[in-house]
């Protein structure tokens, strides 16, 4: 579909409130960082969450997933079939129950309910099965192609949907199996639904199947390679007006919110160790000794620092870079790229376009996420 007034300035990604959370909703979060912040958010979004049941999701989608942003025609906005800059191959009606699956054999036959964290990991139990924040409406055929595999990066797809969503071998590092990659327009949307799940259900995750996605802990909750991937997607695709509106509608529907749509910077504060008033280093995976943390931090050198037009990254200790992001001090992502790099030769990153000031460089590696400060002259 043709894009319909879907623009958002980087300035909107401040550390303040992003969407329309009620006054006092995030009470007692001030000063919290890391997993303490995550645990407080868990308590907040668990309280007030009213399970509406599985069948009622179709009614909820009438307000959470109506297309007001591309063709603006009121049809279902399906992230697996939406073409942001072109004509969709098919559309679904939110009011015609015949568009809901049953049986299907091809794309465009019907739509159903996609669990961005597969329900097989939690044995299809409630309230997870029915949670509209991470259970989204998608084409049945595409949903079936994904099955219960993780999200990841695909260079050589063995299946591709009409909008470019891909299935194939993972190339993002840390996992070599088959993965599912949505289009760039919605990668941040998917990342934030998974971060929501990891927070809302952190108390139950130790009892869930891990499925190459979860790590079995109530703290980090996600496997490190998934954290690296979703941090990158979170920066690459910032919160959109669609997500803001969906978060508000979901709050009306089931009584809780996705905090990472309201406060995008909390993603970094929890999973990347970057908070407004906290010195930065590396992500705490929960199992590293202090020596291992230091070794990870020292496995990539950044030079020169301060830098004026470019800086170079030097990889050591057989570490492999899978991506990087540059984030301003107010939480704005200003640059991101996917990169598989393990050469002994330095990697040069051009920063001529950046204004002078301090930035945080997120380096996603197979061994963990490293964060370094950079001063741009």
N, C-alpha and C positions, 0 to 999 in steps of 0.2 A: 504494500500500500504506500501511497505518498505520505510523507511525513506531514503531520498537522500540528504546527505550533508546539514542538517539543524541544525547547531550548532551556538551558539552565547555566548560569554563570558559575565559574570556578569559585567566585566569592561566596556563593551560597554554601560551600562546603566548610564553613567555619566550625569551630568547636562548640558553638552554641546550638540551641534547638534548631532542628532542620524542618521537621514537619509540625503538625499541630497537636502535640501532646498536651493534655490538660495540665494546668498549673498544679505543681506538686506531685505529678505522676512519678517522676524520677527522684523522689525525696531520698535523702541520705546517701547520695552517690558522690557528693562533693568530697574531693580528697582521696577517693579510692582509686586504685590502679590495679592492673593485672587481674589475677584470678579472684582477688577480693571484690573488685568491681563486677566481674562476671557473676559471682555468687549473689551479690546484691541485686543485679539485674534479673537473675533467675527468680529470686523471691518476688520481685515486682511483677514480672510478666506471668508468673504462675498464679499469683493472687488476682482474682477477678476473671481469670480465663474460664469461660463457660463453654463446655463441650456441647456443640449443637448436633452432633451425630454425623454419620457418613452421608446419608441420603440428603441431608439439608445443604450440603456443599453446593449443589447445583443452584439452589436459591441464593446462596451467598455470592456466587459468581456473577449474578445479575448486577451487583453493585461493585464488586471488586475487580472484575475483569472485562468490563465493557470498553470497546475501542472508542476512546475520545481523543486519540493522539495521532493517528496516522490518517486513515480515511475519515475518521470521526463519524462512523455510520452506525454505531451502536451494536455491531456484531461482536462476537467473542474475540478478545485479543489473546491469541494463542502464541506463546513465545517460540514454539517449535515450527510454526508455519508463517508467522508474520514476516513480510518483506518490507523493511522500513523505507526503502527507496524505490519500490516497484509495486507491481500489481500482484496481490496474493493469488496463489493457484486455486484457492477455495476459501470459503468462510463458513462459519457456523452461527446459527441463531441461538440466542440465549433463552428465548421463549418457546421455541419449537422443540418439544421433548423428543421428537423423532431424530434430532441431530445428536442425541446422546447415545453412546455405545450401549448395547449389544455387540453383535458380531461385526467384524470388519475384515476387509481383504486388501485395501489400498488406502493411501492417504486421501483425506477428504470424505471418507465414509461416515465418520462420526467422531465425537470427542469424549474423553473421559477424564479421570482424575489422576494426575501424575504426582507421586511423592518424590520430591527432589532428594530427600534421603529415603532410600527404598524401604517400603514397609516390611519387607522380609527381614530386615535387621531387628525389628521390634515385634515380630510375629503378628503383624496387623492388629496390634492392641490399641485400644483407646486410652487417652485422648489423642495420641500421636496420629493415628490413622485419619482423624477427622479435622486436623488443625489447618485452617485455611491459609495461615501464613506460609507454610511450605508445601501444601497440597494444592497444586495449580491445575487449571483446565488445559489440556493439550489434545492434539489429534491422537486418536487411539492407535493408529499404525505406528506413528513415530514413538509414542510411549512404549509400545511393544518392542520396538527396535532397541530402545535403551534398556528395558528390563530392569535389572538391579545392579548394573555396572556403575562405577564411579564416573564423575565428570573429570575431564582431563583435556589434553591437547592432542590433536590428530593431524598428522601431515599426509598420511596415505590412507584415506578412508576406504572401508569396504562397503559402506552404505552412506548415502547422503540424502537428506530430505529436500523438499522443494524450495526451502528457504536457505539451505546451506548448512543446517545442523548435521554433524558428522559422527560416525561411529568408526573406530579403528584402533590400532596400537597407540599406546600413550607415548609421547615424546617429551613430556614435561619434567622427567626426572623423578626418581624415588619409587617408581612403580612401572612395571613393564607390561602389564596386562592390557586388555581392551577397555576403552573409555568412550565417553560421549561428550562431544564438544558443541555447545550452543553457539549461535552467531555472536559477533562482537557486541552488537547493540544491547544484548541482555546478559552478558557475562557477569557484570556486577550484581544484577538482580538475583541471579542464581546463587552467587557467593553469599549474599546477605541473607538469603533464606536458610542456607546451611549454617551460617554463624548463629542465626536465630535458634535453629534446632539444637545446636550444641550448647546453647545457653538455657533455653526453656527446659530441656530434658536432661540437664547435666546430672541430676540426682539418679536418673534411671540408666544412663549410658553404661555404667559398669555391668549391667545385666543384659545389655543388648549384644547381638552379633556384630563383630567389627566390620566385616565385609570390605576390607581394603579402604575404608572410609573413616570409621571411628577408631579411637585408640584404647577404649575401655576405661578411660579415666573421667572423673568428674571435673577436672581442671582444664587441661587443654582440650580434651574430648575428641579432637580430630587428629588423624595421623599427620605427621609433619609434612609429608608431601602434599596433602590436601590443604593444610594451612598455607604453605607456600603458594600453591595455585590460587587459592581464593583471595589471599592478600593481593596478589598481582591483579586478578580480575576486579577486585574491589577498587583498586586505584585506576585501572584502565577504563572502567565504566562507572563513573560516579552516579550517585542517587539522582533519579529522574523525577519529573513531575508525576509520571505514571506510578512510580513506587510510593511517592508521598500520598497520592490520592488512594492508592490501594491500602496503604497502612491505616489511613483514617477509616476507610470502609470496613476493613477487617476488625478494627477496634469496635466499631458500632456492632458488627456481626457477633463477635465472640468475646469482647471485653478486655483484650490485651493488645499490646503493640509490639512491633519489631524495633527494638532500641537502636539497631544499626542503620535504620532508615532515618530515625529521628536524630541520631548523633553518630554520623559516620566515623568520626575520629575515635570512637570507643573501640572499633575493630583493631586499630593499631595499638591502642592502650592495653588491650587484653592479650593479643596474639603476637605483637611485634615489639612490645616494650617501649613504645613511643607515646608518652603522655605530655601534656602541656608543660608541666613543671618537673618532669623526671628526666634525669640523664639517661642517655640511650646506650644500648649495647646489643645484646642478642636476645632472641626469644628463649624463654625458659621452657624446655620440653618436659621438665619434671624428673628426668633421669640422669642429667649430666652432673658430674662433679664440677667444682669451681675450676679445676685445671682443664677439664674438657671444654667448658664454656670459653675459657681464655684461648684455648687452642683453636676453637671454631672462629672466634673473633679475629684471631691473628692469621687465619688461613687465607685471607684476602687483604692485600694492601691497597690503599688509595693514595695516589700521588699526582700532582702536588696538591697541597691543601694548606692555605687557600689556593684557589684556582681562578683564572680569569676567563679562558675560552674553552678549556677542555680539561678533563682529568683522566688518569689511567688506572686500571685495575690490574693487579698482579695476583694470580692464583697460585697458591702453594698447597702442599700436603695432599695432593691428588683430589682437591675439592673441585666440584663442577658447578658452574653458574648456570641456572636455568631461567633467570629473568631478573630484571631490576626495575625499580621505581624511584623517582625523585619526588619528595613530598615537602611542601613548604611548611613553615613552622605553625601555620594556622590549620594544617590538615589538608590543604589543597594538593591533589596530585598534579604535578606539572609535567611529568614525563614518565612513560612506562614502555617497556619492550620485553618481548619474549626472546630468550637467547640461550642456546645450548653451547656452552663455551668451557673448554677445559685445557686450553693451550697454555704453554709456558710463556708465550708472547703476550705482552700487555694488551688489554682491551681498552681502546680510547673511546670516551663518551664526550660528545660535543655539548657544551653548556652556554654557548654564546648568546642564546636566546633568553637566558634567565636573567632576572634582575639581581643586583647585588644583594647579598644577605646570607643567612644561614639556611641550609636545607638538610633533610634527612635522606640518606641514600639507603634504600631497602635492597639488599642483595639476597636473592632467593637461590639457595644451593641445595644439593642433594643431602647435605649434612645438617641443614637448618637454615633459618633466616638470620642474616646479619644486618645490623643497622649501624651506619656510620654517619657522623656529622660532616658536612662539607660547607666551607665558607666560600661564597662566590664574590670575587672582587669586582 
